[in-house]
Amino acid sequence: MNLNNEALPANIGDVYNVQSALGHGATMYKPYFDFLCRDWNINAKTWDMLNVKYIVTKNRIQGLELIKHDQSSDIFVYKRKNFKQKVYFESPTSKDESAEIISYSNNLIEYSVNAASKRTLVFSEIYYPGWKAYVDGKRVVISKNDIFRSIDVPPGKHTVIMVYKPISFRIGVLISLGTLIVCGLLAVFRPSLRFPPN
């Protein structure tokens, strides 16, 4: 997490594929902004839920482990202890249970999950319309867990896939195709509209 804009450039995540709790877009989703504004304390549960492991700042912070101080830029990198993983079970887990990311991209995330009993799996990803969830290829309901996504998984080993398929995109594709077809038909049946006579 970049605590002040002077420590790192705003687009550092785009350039080096580094995720930041403060985001990297020009706009911020309001529910997420409200979530961030709950508590800015360095040890707040807010940062734990966002799985913030490192803090990059130009300020000294007491109570955190300093792992790097770049004297040329006067930037400090601190490590937090109580962060959650990017995917975790809602209640404490047994040693035989696991949940981990297999692959991660903007529109598709794949997880490997092993649950001892029926469990709620929480993803450190914002709940937003358009996301679909599948457990072993079967569609499941995504619930809202604070501002995050969560699903129920049955006992056993499973492959969980989250994919972003907003209906607005499909509607846009249909409108674009319809427009192309209409333009094509007009060009074929109204040749005088193609080019004005010289």
PyMOL commands that set and color helices and strands:
alter all, ss='L'
color gray80, all
select helices_A, chain A and resi 12-16+30-36+45-49+167-189+191-193
alter helices_A, ss='H'
color red, helices_A
select strands_A, chain A and resi 54-57+65-70+75-79+87-89+98-104+108-115+119-126+131-135+138-140+143-145+148-153+156-164
alter strands_A, ss='S'
color yellow, strands_A
deselect
rebuild
show_as cartoon
